[in-house]
Amino acid sequence: MTDSTPQRIEEPDITLDGAAETDTVEIPQPQDSYVKLAMRNMVRKGRQSLWHFFLTTVGLVGLLVGLAYLTKP
């Protein structure tokens, strides 16, 4: 799981007298894509996701068979 806080990278800053100072540069983390979040959610809720997939498949096949029956010559 990724953390939404930005990472900090320290870069040395060389001054004229030779002493090194460190500046902190923040790099923002990219947000997770919708597909990645959906896959993570599907893995977390496996049984419910499989049940919804089954219902969607049965509904779609039923719709196609029903349309084929209604449009039969």
Secondary structure, DSSP 4 states (H G I P E B T S, - for coil): ----SPEEEEEEEE-TTS-EEEEEEEEPPPPPPHHHHHHHHHHHTHHHHHHHHHHHHHHHHHHHHHHHHHT--
